[in-house]
Amino acid sequence: MAISKFKARCLAIIERVRKTGEPLLITRRGEPVAQILPPPLPEPSQESAFGCMKGTARELGDILEPLPIEDWEVLR
């Protein structure tokens, strides 16, 4: 595509490259001067919603076991 044509329709051309994924070569008097490339694809996330917090909690004791009476805040 000639540089003068690109200059006149720059934003629409960039959007077309983004949508189609096809690169575009810009020329001046038939000589390449620039290339418009689509953005790289985002890398897939290694973590899913399930298990993303793995390893961030600590087990302090049995959650079903009642607290000793001396640890009850209401009795203080």
N, C-alpha and C positions, 0 to 999 in steps of 0.2 A: 504494500500500500504506500502510495506517495505521501511524503511528510505533510504536504499542504492539505491533503484530504484528511489525514489523521488529526492535524491541528484544528480543523473545522468541526470535527465530530469526536473529539477526544473522549469525553465521558461515556458516550454511548458505545464507543469501540471497546473501552476498558471493561465495561459491564458485559459486553458480548463475550469477551475473552474469559471473564470470570464464569459466566454461565455455561459456555460450551466447552471450556477447557482446552481450546485450540490456541496455540501460540500465534502471534502475528508479527511479521517482519516489516519494519518501517524503512523506507528507502528515500534517498535524495538523489535525483538524477540517475536512478537505476542502481545506485550503490547502497548496500545495507548500512544503516546508521544506528538502529536500535531494534530490540525485540521485546515484545510484550508477552510475558508468560503468565499463566494462571497461578494463583497462590498454591502452595503445597497443601496436600490433604492433611487434615489433622491426624495425629497419631492416635490409634485406638487406646482407650484407657485400660490400664492393666487391672484396675480395681473396679469391681462392680458395687452396687449398693449393698450387696450381701457380703459381709466380711471386711468392709473397708475400715472398720474400727478395731480389727483384730490386733491384739497385743497392746492395746492402750489402757486396759483395765487391770486392776489387781484384785485378787480374791483375798479378803481379810479374815474370813471365817465362814462358818456355816450360817447361811441366811435364815434357816428355819429354826436354829437353836435360839432359845430366849436369852436375852442379856442377863448377866448377873445383876442382882438387885442393887448393888452399889453403883452400877453404871446408869441407873434410871435418872434422867434429868428431873422428872416431876417430883422426886423425893428429896431433892437438894434444897 
